Amino acid sequence: MKLIVIDIQKGITDDRLYDFDGFIKNVTNIIDTARKNGVELIYVQHDDGPGSGFSVGDKDFGIAEQVAPIAGEKIFVKKINSFFGNKELAEYLEKEDDKDVMIVGLQTNFCIDASVKSAFERGFRVIIPEGTNSTFDNGYMDAETTYRYYNEMMWPKRFAECVSLEDAIGMLEK
């Protein structure tokens, strides 16, 4: 199994997110468990392009300190929502025999959703731990409704196994 940490970047990691404190606590718990058990962590950052304020070299582009990678952990940059938009990461994952990926990060309704569906379409077993993705209010739904829509209705039994935090930790400890 690989743990993929998507877009938890400085410019969008703040208390505007649904259940911000719980999200950070749950993600750091998952990351710590993965590291203690030798599970490979892969970080992904979204680049909106030069001049966006959210591109390589911009302060907001950096990975949030609460979840920062340690030496030896892979970091990939993508320019589209799905992490498969990074050719090197896609090739790396597709050549591996183990097709189990646990996905955490931001934002539920953008890069997490696109990555979940892309991974599923490529034959990966996708695992989403409860409380480890989040998003903001938008013009159609508040953040909690958006989170619940994907985690409770859209992904389960279709594209991903949405599991409790405790079950996810148990998976990482095997």
Protein Blocks (a to p, Z undefined) as FASTA:
>chain_A
ZZddehiafklgcfkbghklmmmmmmmmmmmmmmmnopacddddddebghklpaghiakl
pccfklgccehiacdddfbfblklpmklmmmmmmpmblcdcdedddfklmmmmmmmmmmm
nopacdddehiaccdddfkbcfklmmmmmmmmmmnoploccddfklmmmmmmZZ
